Amino acid sequence: RDDIRIAKSSMSFIDGTTELLGALVAGATTVIADDDTVKDGAALAALVDDVAATQLLVVPSLGSAMAEVAGSKLGSLRRWICSGEALDAATVAALQQVSPGAEIVNSYGSAEVAGDVLAGQVSEAVTLGRPVPGTRIYLLGPDLYPVPPGAVGEVYVGGAQLARGYLGRQADTAARFVADPFSAGGERLY
């Protein structure tokens, strides 16, 4: 019982499978939060405290709401995984205050790539992290060429997690899933 995780997302949502399967693979104990607890930051913070949870996956706004009401109730957390929204420095500071020494991981992904494709530990500077295994990430300009360091570009994703496109929406698929200019094998990027 040294790794206790809370599952709070529906299995129809990618975070639900991450919470349950991630705990199973890690050999962690999983506590399943009920619907009312999931909707209330104070109740979720109390559950974390009651079971001495060590890891929690949240959207940053929920983590921030929990930090506002938690006081010292979140000291058992050794890892926060933030996904689904932009993570800002103020939220990182709030999570660090209520869970001193906890690792804060920023994860980024979308439905088109079946989960998170970038992840990394955050300290003061909030970054998107590095590609997860099996994923290719490019920062490209409108011409689909890499932009130089410090320049603005769009994140493009390729690899095994990439969807084939949108069912029944050929125009949207053609617009968003482009030929990978770095692959000779006919692969695509999103």
VOPAGU-2260 file (C-alpha; in pm, 1 decimal, decimal comma):
REM VOPAGU-2260
SITE   aa  ch    i         X         Y         Z
SITE  ARG   A    0       0,0       0,0       0,0
SITE  ASP   A    1     276,3     244,4     -76,4
SITE  ASP   A    2     126,1     353,4    -411,9
SITE  ILE   A    3    -240,9     455,8    -394,2
SITE  ARG   A    4    -412,9     617,5    -688,6
SITE  ILE   A    5    -758,5     762,1    -731,6
SITE  ALA   A    6    -962,0     679,9   -1041,1
SITE  LYS   A    7   -1219,0     948,6   -1105,0
SITE  SER   A    8   -1279,1     947,8   -1482,1
SITE  SER   A    9   -1522,1     749,2   -1692,5
SITE  MET   A   10   -1373,7     455,8   -1880,7
SITE  SER   A   11   -1514,2     612,9   -2198,6
SITE  PHE   A   12   -1260,3     894,2   -2153,4
SITE  ILE   A   13    -886,8     841,1   -2213,9
SITE  ASP   A   14    -800,4     952,6   -1858,9
SITE  GLY   A   15   -1020,7     673,4   -1721,9
SITE  THR   A   16    -816,2     407,1   -1892,9
SITE  THR   A   17    -493,9     584,5   -1792,5
SITE  GLU   A   18    -601,4     593,3   -1427,8
SITE  LEU   A   19    -709,4     229,2   -1406,6
SITE  LEU   A   20    -465,0      59,4   -1643,7
SITE  GLY   A   21    -173,5     273,3   -1526,0
SITE  ALA   A   22    -238,3     166,5   -1168,3
SITE  LEU   A   23    -276,0    -197,8   -1272,5
SITE  VAL   A   24      54,0    -195,9   -1464,1
SITE  ALA   A   25     230,1     -24,4   -1170,9
SITE  GLY   A   26      80,1    -262,6    -914,1
SITE  ALA   A   27     -80,7      29,1    -732,3
SITE  THR   A   28    -391,2      25,4    -517,1
SITE  THR   A   29    -680,3     204,5    -688,7
SITE  VAL   A   30    -957,0     389,1    -507,6
SITE  ILE   A   31   -1255,3     469,9    -728,0
SITE  ALA   A   32   -1411,8     808,7    -654,1
SITE  ASP   A   33   -1789,8     840,1    -683,5
SITE  ASP   A   34   -1957,1    1095,1    -911,2
SITE  ASP   A   35   -2037,4    1344,1    -633,0
SITE  THR   A   36   -1677,8    1345,3    -504,5
SITE  VAL   A   37   -1538,3    1403,3    -853,6
SITE  LYS   A   38   -1751,7    1717,1    -895,6
SITE  ASP   A   39   -1641,9    1876,1    -565,6
SITE  GLY   A   40   -1280,9    1991,2    -518,7
SITE  ALA   A   41   -1310,4    1985,6    -139,1
SITE  ALA   A   42   -1457,6    1634,0    -136,8
SITE  LEU   A   43   -1186,9    1507,6    -372,7
SITE  ALA   A   44    -917,8    1666,9    -155,0
SITE  ALA   A   45   -1072,8    1497,7     148,6
SITE  LEU   A   46   -1067,6    1161,9     -31,6
SITE  VAL   A   47    -698,6    1210,2    -117,9
SITE  ASP   A   48    -633,1    1275,8     250,9
SITE  ASP   A   49    -853,8     989,9     377,1
SITE  VAL   A   50    -682,8     722,6     165,2
SITE  ALA   A   51    -334,8     885,4     162,3
SITE  ALA   A   52    -334,3     885,5    -218,3
SITE  THR   A   53       7,4     914,8    -380,5
SITE  GLN   A   54     -91,9    1003,4    -739,8
SITE  LEU   A   55    -377,3    1196,9    -896,4
SITE  LEU   A   56    -453,2    1283,0   -1259,5
SITE  VAL   A   57    -646,0    1609,5   -1296,1
SITE  VAL   A   58    -722,0    1887,8   -1536,8
SITE  PRO   A   59    -529,6    2190,5   -1407,9
SITE  SER   A   60    -846,0    2383,2   -1313,9
SITE  LEU   A   61    -954,3    2097,9   -1083,5
SITE  GLY   A   62    -607,2    2081,2    -928,1
SITE  SER   A   63    -619,6    2455,5    -868,1
SITE  ALA   A   64    -967,5    2431,6    -712,4
SITE  MET   A   65    -848,8    2149,3    -487,0
SITE  ALA   A   66    -544,5    2349,8    -378,4
SITE  GLU   A   67    -766,5    2646,4    -283,9
SITE  VAL   A   68    -974,1    2441,7     -39,9
SITE  ALA   A   69    -733,5    2170,6      67,3
SITE  GLY   A   70    -517,4    2336,5     329,5
SITE  SER   A   71    -267,1    2067,7     420,6
SITE  LYS   A   72    -479,0    1771,6     306,6
SITE  LEU   A   73    -277,8    1691,5      -4,4
SITE  GLY   A   74      60,1    1615,6     151,4
SITE  SER   A   75      40,9    1244,2      67,4
SITE  LEU   A   76      50,7    1311,6    -307,0
SITE  ARG   A   77     388,8    1230,9    -460,4
SITE  ARG   A   78     274,9    1296,8    -816,4
SITE  TRP   A   79      20,0    1522,4    -984,0
SITE  ILE   A   80     -44,2    1451,5   -1351,6
SITE  CYS   A   81    -202,8    1752,9   -1521,2
SITE  SER   A   82    -368,0    1696,2   -1857,7
SITE  GLY   A   83    -654,2    1821,5   -2069,2
SITE  GLU   A   84    -597,7    2196,8   -2027,7
SITE  ALA   A   85    -308,9    2440,1   -2037,7
SITE  LEU   A   86    -105,7    2425,6   -1716,0
SITE  ASP   A   87      13,4    2762,8   -1588,7
SITE  ALA   A   88     279,3    2866,4   -1337,8
SITE  ALA   A   89      22,6    2980,5   -1078,8
SITE  THR   A   90    -136,4    2634,4   -1070,6
SITE  VAL   A   91     205,6    2469,8   -1043,8
SITE  ALA   A   92     288,9    2695,4    -745,9
SITE  ALA   A   93     -44,7    2614,1    -578,3
SITE  LEU   A   94       7,6    2239,4    -620,8
SITE  GLN   A   95     363,9    2265,4    -489,0
SITE  GLN   A   96     235,8    2450,9    -182,6
SITE  VAL   A   97     -25,1    2188,4     -86,6
SITE  SER   A   98     192,0    1889,8    -183,8
SITE  PRO   A   99     550,5    1985,4     -98,6
SITE  GLY   A  100     804,2    1774,8    -284,7
SITE  ALA   A  101     545,9    1622,1    -519,6
SITE  GLU   A  102     637,2    1570,7    -882,7
SITE  ILE   A  103     414,3    1769,9   -1116,0
SITE  VAL   A  104     383,5    1626,3   -1465,8
SITE  ASN   A  105     237,4    1820,5   -1756,4
SITE  SER   A  106      83,0    1596,4   -2024,8
SITE  TYR   A  107     -47,9    1703,9   -2362,2
SITE  GLY   A  108    -251,8    1521,3   -2620,5
SITE  SER   A  109    -581,4    1510,4   -2805,0
SITE  ALA   A  110    -846,1    1265,9   -2917,8
SITE  GLU   A  111    -681,1    1246,5   -3261,0
SITE  VAL   A  112    -376,2    1083,5   -3104,2
SITE  ALA   A  113    -559,3     857,8   -2857,0
SITE  GLY   A  114    -405,0    1008,0   -2546,5
SITE  ASP   A  115    -114,3    1215,6   -2432,3
SITE  VAL   A  116     184,1    1244,4   -2664,0
SITE  LEU   A  117     402,4    1488,9   -2468,9
SITE  ALA   A  118     483,8    1463,7   -2099,5
SITE  GLY   A  119     739,0    1608,9   -1865,9
SITE  GLN   A  120     807,9    1706,6   -1509,0
SITE  VAL   A  121     749,8    2073,1   -1430,1
SITE  SER   A  122     937,0    2285,0   -1177,2
SITE  GLU   A  123     920,8    2662,3   -1223,1
SITE  ALA   A  124     896,5    2679,3   -1602,7
SITE  VAL   A  125     594,2    2508,6   -1752,8
SITE  THR   A  126     684,3    2311,7   -2064,9
SITE  LEU   A  127     501,7    2054,4   -2274,8
SITE  GLY   A  128     770,4    1796,2   -2201,7
SITE  ARG   A  129     910,2    1534,8   -2437,7
SITE  PRO   A  130     742,3    1288,7   -2674,4
SITE  VAL   A  131     614,0     967,4   -2519,1
SITE  PRO   A  132     751,8     644,6   -2671,1
SITE  GLY   A  133     620,4     566,4   -3019,2
SITE  THR   A  134     542,5     930,2   -3094,7
SITE  ARG   A  135     707,3    1181,7   -3326,0
SITE  ILE   A  136     665,9    1552,9   -3254,0
SITE  TYR   A  137     753,1    1837,2   -3488,8
SITE  LEU   A  138     719,3    2213,5   -3451,6
SITE  LEU   A  139     644,2    2324,3   -3806,4
SITE  GLY   A  140     564,5    2642,9   -3993,8
SITE  PRO   A  141     282,4    2680,7   -4248,8
SITE  ASP   A  142     509,2    2530,2   -4516,5
SITE  LEU   A  143     550,4    2211,6   -4303,4
SITE  TYR   A  144     920,6    2282,7   -4249,7
SITE  PRO   A  145    1068,6    2294,5   -3897,3
SITE  VAL   A  146    1078,4    2641,4   -3745,8
SITE  PRO   A  147    1407,2    2764,0   -3594,5
SITE  PRO   A  148    1453,5    2770,7   -3214,1
SITE  GLY   A  149    1248,1    3047,5   -3056,7
SITE  ALA   A  150    1013,9    3083,9   -3355,1
SITE  VAL   A  151     638,6    3025,9   -3342,5
SITE  GLY   A  152     504,9    2713,1   -3507,6
SITE  GLU   A  153     237,0    2447,0   -3481,4
SITE  VAL   A  154     280,6    2114,6   -3301,3
SITE  TYR   A  155     244,6    1820,1   -3541,4
SITE  VAL   A  156     218,1    1464,0   -3415,2
SITE  GLY   A  157     293,4    1134,4   -3586,0
SITE  GLY   A  158     340,9     776,5   -3479,4
SITE  ALA   A  159     153,4     469,4   -3366,6
SITE  GLN   A  160    -105,8     659,9   -3161,1
SITE  LEU   A  161    -226,3     871,7   -3452,0
SITE  ALA   A  162    -584,6     815,0   -3567,2
SITE  ARG   A  163    -656,1     739,7   -3932,9
SITE  GLY   A  164    -890,4    1039,0   -3959,5
SITE  TYR   A  165   -1247,7    1137,5   -3882,6
SITE  LEU   A  166   -1517,2     881,7   -3967,4
SITE  GLY   A  167   -1737,2    1010,2   -4247,9
SITE  ARG   A  168   -1563,9    1349,9   -4254,1
SITE  GLN   A  169   -1321,9    1332,5   -4545,7
SITE  ALA   A  170   -1280,7    1710,9   -4580,2
SITE  ASP   A  171   -1187,3    1752,2   -4212,2
SITE  THR   A  172    -953,4    1453,0   -4234,8
SITE  ALA   A  173    -778,8    1595,8   -4541,6
SITE  ALA   A  174    -740,9    1936,6   -4374,0
SITE  ARG   A  175    -601,7    1813,0   -4042,1
SITE  PHE   A  176    -418,7    1489,3   -4123,1
SITE  VAL   A  177    -137,7    1580,8   -4362,7
SITE  ALA   A  178     126,9    1374,9   -4539,6
SITE  ASP   A  179     437,0    1339,7   -4322,5
SITE  PRO   A  180     711,5    1522,7   -4514,8
SITE  PHE   A  181     975,7    1333,7   -4314,1
SITE  SER   A  182     851,4     982,2   -4396,9
SITE  ALA   A  183     883,5     793,3   -4723,8
SITE  GLY   A  184     630,4     533,5   -4609,0
SITE  GLY   A  185     310,2     731,7   -4668,2
SITE  GLU   A  186     260,5     816,5   -4299,5
SITE  ARG   A  187      61,4    1117,4   -4181,9
SITE  LEU   A  188      85,0    1389,7   -3921,0
SITE  TYR   A  189    -188,2    1563,6   -3726,3
